[in-house]
Amino acid sequence: MQRLVWLKLLNFLLLLFFSISLPADSKRPHIVGVFADIEREISVEDGRLVGRFAPYYRCVFSRVDGDFKFVNMPLAQILRQLEKGGISVGLPLIQTVERDQYADFGGPLFQLEYVYLMFEDLPPLESMSGLRFGFVRKFAGLELLKGDSPTVTHVSDWAQAVEMLRLGRVDVVVLPWIMTDLYLNGYQGQYYERTAAWIDLSMYISHKVKDSRLKEDFRDAIRACRLIGEQNHEAWDIPGRQRDPEG
C-alpha cells in the first residue's frame, strides 16, 4: 500500500515537472544570427536591428509572433549554426542549393546589385582565362565566376578582398554595389565596376526549428513587407542604381 502511494506521488511529481518545463522550453528565445562586418547596412545595437536594411527586417519581425534575440555573427558562423540548429534564423542571406539542404529560404524581401570590382579595365570577363577572384568565405556567389579556369581566394571579409585587389593578388572582387564606397574610401586611383547580377536578399530559417508554423509565418510576413517596401520606396529605398529593365 505504501509502495503504491509512493508510485502515485512520483507520477504526480513527474507530471508537475513536465507541466512546468514545457512552457519554459516554448518561451526560449529564437536566436537570430545577423551578418557581422556590414554594420552600416545591418547590425544589432541594444538588442535592436539597425542599418539601411533594418526597415525591411523590422517590418518582418513585427509581424511574426515569438521572442527573438538578435546576435551579430560572421557569415560562416551563421551558416554553421543554421545547419546545427544553434540559431533559428540567419540574415541577410541569399538563396543557394547548398543552404537549402539545412534551412528554408524565406522568399525575396529586397534586391541588391552585385558588381565585379576591378582596378584594370579588363576585356569581357567571360573571354578571359585564369582570372583570380576574391570572395568572402562562404559567400554564395561562385556562380558569378567568369572566364576559363578561374581561381578563387577566400578571405574573411570584403575589406580584405578589396585590399588584395589593391595589392594585385586578385583581379576581380564581387560585392554589393552599395558597399563599394566603404572599401574605396580614400582610394585615389582608377577603378572599374560591372554589374554581376541583381540578387534577392532575405533570410533562412533552420530546419531544426521545432515551431512548424514559424517558416510560413515568416514567408507571409516577407511577402507583406516586400509590398510595403515597394509602396514606401522613398522612405525605405536602399541607396543604389536604377536597375536596367533589359539587364
C-alpha positions as CSV (number, residue, x, y, z in Angstrom):
1,M,0.0,0.0,0.0
2,Q,2.8,2.4,1.0
3,R,4.6,1.5,-2.2
4,L,1.5,2.3,-4.3
5,V,1.3,5.7,-2.6
6,W,4.9,6.5,-3.4
7,L,4.4,5.5,-7.0
8,K,1.4,7.8,-7.4
9,L,3.4,10.6,-5.7
10,L,6.3,10.0,-8.1
11,N,4.0,10.1,-11.1
12,F,2.4,13.4,-9.8
13,L,5.9,15.0,-9.4
14,L,6.9,13.9,-12.9
15,L,3.7,15.4,-14.4
16,L,4.3,18.6,-12.4
17,F,7.9,18.8,-13.7
18,F,6.9,18.4,-17.3
19,S,4.0,20.9,-16.9
20,I,6.5,23.4,-15.7
21,S,9.3,22.6,-18.1
22,L,7.3,22.6,-21.3
23,P,6.1,26.2,-21.2
24,A,9.6,27.2,-20.2
25,D,11.0,25.5,-23.3
26,S,8.4,27.1,-25.5
27,K,9.4,30.5,-24.3
28,R,13.0,30.2,-25.1
29,P,14.0,33.0,-27.5
30,H,14.8,32.3,-31.1
31,I,18.4,33.3,-31.8
32,V,18.7,35.3,-35.0
33,G,22.2,35.5,-36.5
34,V,22.9,38.8,-38.2
35,F,25.8,39.1,-40.7
36,A,28.6,41.0,-38.9
37,D,31.1,43.2,-40.7
38,I,28.4,45.2,-42.6
39,E,27.4,47.4,-39.7
40,R,26.2,50.3,-41.9
41,E,23.8,48.0,-43.7
42,I,22.6,45.8,-40.9
43,S,23.7,45.3,-37.3
44,V,22.4,44.8,-33.7
45,E,22.5,47.7,-31.2
46,D,20.9,47.4,-27.8
47,G,19.1,44.2,-29.0
48,R,17.6,46.0,-32.0
49,L,18.2,45.8,-35.7
50,V,19.8,49.0,-37.1
51,G,21.2,50.0,-40.5
52,R,20.0,50.6,-44.0
53,F,18.5,47.1,-44.4
54,A,16.8,47.3,-41.0
55,P,13.4,48.7,-42.0
56,Y,12.7,45.6,-44.1
57,Y,13.6,43.2,-41.4
58,R,12.0,45.1,-38.6
59,C,8.8,45.0,-40.7
60,V,9.1,41.2,-40.9
61,F,9.7,40.5,-37.3
62,S,6.9,42.9,-36.2
63,R,4.5,40.5,-38.0
64,V,5.8,37.2,-36.6
65,D,4.9,36.1,-33.0
66,G,7.9,35.0,-31.0
67,D,10.7,36.0,-28.7
68,F,13.7,36.8,-30.9
69,K,17.2,37.6,-29.8
70,F,19.5,39.2,-32.4
71,V,23.2,38.5,-32.4
72,N,26.0,39.7,-34.7
73,M,27.9,36.8,-36.2
74,P,30.4,36.2,-39.0
75,L,28.7,34.7,-42.1
76,A,30.5,31.3,-41.8
77,Q,29.2,31.0,-38.2
78,I,25.6,31.9,-39.2
79,L,25.6,29.1,-41.8
80,R,27.2,26.6,-39.5
81,Q,24.7,27.4,-36.7
82,L,21.7,27.2,-39.0
83,E,22.8,23.7,-40.0
84,K,23.4,22.6,-36.4
85,G,20.2,24.3,-35.1
86,G,22.2,26.6,-32.9
87,I,20.3,29.6,-34.3
88,S,16.7,29.7,-35.7
89,V,17.2,32.4,-38.3
90,G,20.1,33.9,-40.3
91,L,20.1,37.2,-42.2
92,P,20.7,38.9,-44.6
93,L,21.2,35.9,-46.9
94,I,20.7,34.9,-50.5
95,Q,19.4,31.6,-51.6
96,T,21.7,28.7,-52.7
97,V,21.2,25.0,-53.3
98,E,23.7,24.1,-50.5
99,R,21.9,26.2,-47.9
100,D,18.5,24.7,-48.9
101,Q,19.8,21.4,-47.6
102,Y,19.6,22.6,-43.9
103,A,17.4,25.7,-43.9
104,D,14.3,27.2,-45.6
105,F,14.7,30.4,-47.6
106,G,12.1,33.0,-46.6
107,G,11.4,34.3,-50.1
108,P,12.6,37.5,-51.8
109,L,12.5,40.6,-49.5
110,F,14.5,43.1,-51.5
111,Q,17.2,43.1,-54.2
112,L,20.8,44.3,-54.4
113,E,23.0,44.9,-57.3
114,Y,26.3,42.9,-57.1
115,V,29.2,44.1,-59.2
116,Y,32.6,43.0,-60.4
117,L,35.1,45.4,-59.0
118,M,38.4,45.8,-60.8
119,F,41.4,48.2,-60.8
120,E,42.1,47.5,-64.5
121,D,39.6,47.9,-67.4
122,L,39.7,44.2,-68.3
123,P,38.2,42.7,-71.5
124,P,34.8,41.0,-71.2
125,L,35.4,38.6,-68.3
126,E,33.9,35.6,-70.0
127,S,36.6,35.9,-72.7
128,M,39.5,35.6,-70.3
129,S,41.3,32.7,-68.8
130,G,42.7,32.2,-65.3
131,L,41.1,35.2,-63.7
132,R,41.7,35.4,-59.9
133,F,38.6,36.2,-57.9
134,G,38.4,37.4,-54.3
135,F,35.4,36.1,-52.4
136,V,34.3,36.4,-48.8
137,R,34.4,32.9,-47.2
138,K,31.0,31.2,-47.6
139,F,29.8,33.9,-49.8
140,A,27.2,32.4,-52.2
141,G,28.5,33.9,-55.4
142,L,30.6,31.2,-57.1
143,E,28.1,31.0,-59.9
144,L,29.3,34.6,-60.8
145,L,32.7,33.3,-61.7
146,K,33.6,34.2,-65.3
147,G,36.1,33.0,-68.0
148,D,38.1,29.8,-68.4
149,S,39.7,28.2,-65.4
150,P,39.0,31.0,-62.8
151,T,40.6,30.6,-59.3
152,V,39.1,31.8,-56.0
153,T,40.9,33.3,-53.0
154,H,38.7,33.1,-49.9
155,V,39.0,35.9,-47.3
156,S,37.3,36.8,-44.1
157,D,35.5,40.0,-45.3
158,W,35.1,42.3,-48.2
159,A,37.6,44.8,-46.9
160,Q,40.3,42.2,-47.1
161,A,39.2,41.2,-50.6
162,V,39.5,44.8,-51.8
163,E,42.9,45.1,-50.1
164,M,44.0,42.1,-52.0
165,L,42.7,43.7,-55.2
166,R,44.8,46.8,-54.4
167,L,47.9,44.6,-53.9
168,G,47.3,42.9,-57.2
169,R,46.8,39.5,-55.6
170,V,43.4,39.1,-57.2
171,D,41.9,40.5,-60.4
172,V,38.3,40.8,-59.5
173,V,36.2,41.1,-56.4
174,V,32.4,40.5,-56.3
175,L,30.5,42.6,-53.8
176,P,27.3,44.6,-53.4
177,W,27.5,47.9,-55.3
178,I,26.2,49.9,-52.3
179,M,29.2,48.9,-50.3
180,T,31.9,49.8,-52.7
181,D,32.2,53.4,-51.3
182,L,33.1,51.9,-47.9
183,Y,36.1,50.0,-49.2
184,L,37.3,52.6,-51.7
185,N,37.2,55.4,-49.3
186,G,40.4,57.4,-49.8
187,Y,41.4,55.5,-52.9
188,Q,42.7,58.0,-55.5
189,G,43.3,55.6,-58.4
190,Q,41.0,54.5,-61.2
191,Y,38.6,51.6,-60.6
192,Y,36.0,49.8,-62.8
193,E,32.8,48.1,-61.9
194,R,30.4,46.0,-64.0
195,T,27.0,44.6,-63.0
196,A,27.4,40.9,-62.0
197,A,23.7,40.2,-61.0
198,W,20.7,41.6,-59.2
199,I,20.1,39.2,-56.3
200,D,17.2,38.7,-53.9
201,L,18.1,39.1,-50.2
202,S,16.1,37.7,-47.4
203,M,16.6,35.2,-44.5
204,Y,16.9,31.5,-43.8
205,I,15.0,29.5,-41.2
206,S,16.8,26.4,-39.8
207,H,15.2,23.0,-40.5
208,K,15.8,22.3,-36.8
209,V,13.3,24.9,-35.6
210,K,10.6,22.9,-33.7
211,D,7.9,25.5,-34.3
212,S,6.4,24.2,-37.6
213,R,4.4,27.5,-38.1
214,L,7.5,29.7,-38.0
215,K,8.6,29.2,-41.6
216,E,5.1,30.0,-43.0
217,D,4.7,33.0,-40.7
218,F,8.0,34.4,-41.9
219,R,7.1,33.8,-45.5
220,D,3.8,35.5,-45.1
221,A,5.4,38.5,-43.4
222,I,8.2,38.7,-46.0
223,R,5.6,38.8,-48.8
224,A,3.7,41.6,-47.0
225,C,6.9,43.6,-46.2
226,R,8.2,43.4,-49.7
227,L,5.0,45.1,-50.9
228,I,5.1,47.6,-48.1
229,G,8.7,48.4,-49.0
230,E,7.8,49.0,-52.7
231,Q,5.0,51.3,-51.6
232,N,7.3,53.2,-49.3
233,H,10.1,53.5,-51.8
234,E,11.4,56.9,-50.8
235,A,11.5,56.1,-47.0
236,W,12.7,52.5,-47.4
237,D,14.8,52.7,-50.5
238,I,18.3,51.2,-50.2
239,P,20.7,53.5,-52.0
240,G,21.6,52.1,-55.3
241,R,21.4,52.5,-59.0
242,Q,18.2,52.1,-61.1
243,R,18.0,48.6,-62.4
244,D,18.2,48.3,-66.2
245,P,14.9,46.6,-67.2
246,E,16.8,44.9,-70.0
247,G,19.7,43.9,-67.8
